[in-house]
């Protein structure tokens, strides 16, 4: 049985309007957006191990 997703990647306006530097660790909003993607990728890798 496939477990439901725990991490939901929401539409983040900040990601659409990122500057030329992209996502950095210097900005509070960038750190939050980066953590969302880290959590989502981590969950996806766990699910792939089941296959």
MARBA-3410 file (N, C-alpha, C, O; in Angstrom, 1 decimal):
51
0.8,-1.2,0.0,0.0,0.0,0.0,0.9,1.2,0.0,1.9,1.3,0.8 ~ 0.6,2.2,-0.8,1.3,3.4,-0.9,0.8,4.4,0.1,-0.4,4.7,0.3 ~ 1.8,4.9,0.9,1.5,5.9,1.9,1.2,7.3,1.3,1.8,7.6,0.3 ~ 0.2,8.0,1.9,0.0,9.4,1.4,1.2,10.3,1.6,2.0,10.1,2.5 ~ 1.2,11.3,0.8,2.3,12.3,0.9,2.2,13.1,2.2,1.1,13.6,2.5
3.3,13.3,2.9,3.3,14.2,4.1,3.7,15.6,3.8,3.2,16.6,4.4 ~ 4.5,15.8,2.8,5.0,17.1,2.4,4.2,17.6,1.2,4.2,16.9,0.1 ~ 3.7,18.7,1.3,3.0,19.3,0.1,3.7,20.5,-0.3,4.0,21.5,0.5 ~ 4.1,20.6,-1.6,4.8,21.7,-2.1,3.7,22.7,-2.6,3.0,22.4,-3.6 ~ 3.6,23.8,-2.0,2.6,24.8,-2.3,3.2,25.8,-3.4,4.4,25.9,-3.5
2.3,26.5,-4.0,2.7,27.5,-5.0,3.3,28.6,-4.2,2.6,29.3,-3.5 ~ 4.6,28.8,-4.4,5.3,29.9,-3.7,5.7,31.0,-4.6,6.5,30.8,-5.6 ~ 5.1,32.2,-4.4,5.4,33.3,-5.3,6.9,33.7,-5.2,7.4,34.2,-6.2 ~ 7.5,33.5,-4.1,8.9,33.8,-3.9,9.8,33.0,-5.0,10.7,33.6,-5.5 ~ 9.4,31.8,-5.2,10.2,31.0,-6.2,10.1,31.5,-7.6,11.0,31.4,-8.4
8.9,32.0,-7.9,8.7,32.6,-9.3,9.5,33.9,-9.5,9.8,34.2,-10.6 ~ 9.7,34.6,-8.4,10.3,35.9,-8.5,11.7,36.0,-8.0,12.2,37.0,-7.5 ~ 12.4,34.8,-7.9,13.8,34.8,-7.4,14.7,35.6,-8.3,14.5,35.7,-9.5 ~ 15.7,36.3,-7.7,16.6,37.1,-8.4,17.7,36.3,-9.2,17.6,35.1,-9.2 ~ 18.6,36.9,-9.7,19.6,36.3,-10.5,20.5,35.3,-9.7,21.1,34.4,-10.3
20.6,35.5,-8.4,21.4,34.6,-7.5,20.6,33.3,-7.3,21.3,32.3,-6.8 ~ 19.4,33.2,-7.5,18.6,32.0,-7.3,18.3,31.9,-5.8,18.1,32.9,-5.1 ~ 18.2,30.6,-5.3,17.9,30.4,-3.9,19.2,30.3,-3.2,20.1,29.6,-3.5 ~ 19.3,31.1,-2.1,20.5,31.2,-1.3,20.2,30.9,0.1,19.0,30.9,0.5 ~ 21.2,30.8,0.9,21.1,30.6,2.4,21.1,31.9,3.1,21.0,31.9,4.4
21.2,33.0,2.4,21.3,34.3,3.1,19.9,35.0,3.4,19.9,35.9,4.1 ~ 18.9,34.5,2.7,17.6,35.1,2.8,16.6,34.2,3.6,16.6,33.0,3.3 ~ 15.8,34.8,4.4,14.9,34.0,5.3,13.9,33.3,4.4,13.6,32.1,4.7 ~ 13.3,34.0,3.4,12.3,33.3,2.5,12.9,32.2,1.7,12.3,31.2,1.4 ~ 14.2,32.4,1.2,14.9,31.4,0.5,15.1,30.1,1.3,15.0,29.0,0.8
15.5,30.3,2.6,15.7,29.2,3.5,14.5,28.4,3.7,14.5,27.1,3.7 ~ 13.3,29.0,3.8,12.0,28.3,4.0,11.7,27.5,2.7,11.3,26.4,2.8 ~ 11.8,28.2,1.5,11.5,27.5,0.3,12.5,26.3,0.1,12.0,25.3,-0.4 ~ 13.8,26.5,0.4,14.7,25.4,0.2,14.4,24.2,1.1,14.5,23.1,0.7 ~ 13.9,24.5,2.3,13.6,23.4,3.3,12.4,22.7,2.8,12.3,21.4,3.0
11.4,23.3,2.1,10.3,22.7,1.6,10.7,21.6,0.5,10.2,20.5,0.5 ~ 11.6,22.0,-0.3,12.1,21.1,-1.4,13.0,20.0,-0.8,12.9,18.9,-1.3 ~ 13.8,20.3,0.2,14.6,19.2,0.8,13.7,18.2,1.5,13.9,17.0,1.3 ~ 12.6,18.7,2.2,11.7,17.7,2.8,10.9,16.9,1.8,10.8,15.7,1.9 ~ 10.5,17.5,0.7,9.8,16.8,-0.4,10.7,15.7,-1.1,10.2,14.6,-1.3
11.9,16.1,-1.4,12.8,15.2,-2.0,13.2,14.0,-1.1,13.2,12.9,-1.5 ~ 13.4,14.3,0.2,13.6,13.3,1.2,12.5,12.3,1.3,12.7,11.1,1.3 ~ 11.3,12.8,1.3,10.1,11.9,1.3,10.0,11.1,0.0,9.7,9.9,0.1 ~ 10.3,11.7,-1.1,10.2,10.9,-2.4,11.3,9.8,-2.4,11.0,8.7,-2.9 ~ 12.5,10.1,-1.9,13.5,9.1,-1.9,13.1,7.9,-1.0,13.4,6.8,-1.3
12.5,8.2,0.2,12.0,7.1,1.0,11.0,6.2,0.3,11.0,5.0,0.5 ~ 10.1,6.9,-0.4,9.0,6.1,-1.1,9.6,5.3,-2.2,9.2,4.2,-2.5 ~ 10.7,5.8,-2.9,11.3,5.0,-4.0,12.0,3.8,-3.5,12.1,2.8,-4.2 ~ 12.5,3.9,-2.2,13.2,2.7,-1.6,12.3,1.5,-1.5,12.7,0.4,-1.4 ~ 11.0,1.8,-1.3,10.0,0.8,-1.1,9.8,-0.1,-2.4,9.4,-1.2,-2.4
10.2,0.5,-3.6,10.0,-0.2,-4.8,11.3,-0.8,-5.1,11.5,-1.5,-6.2
END
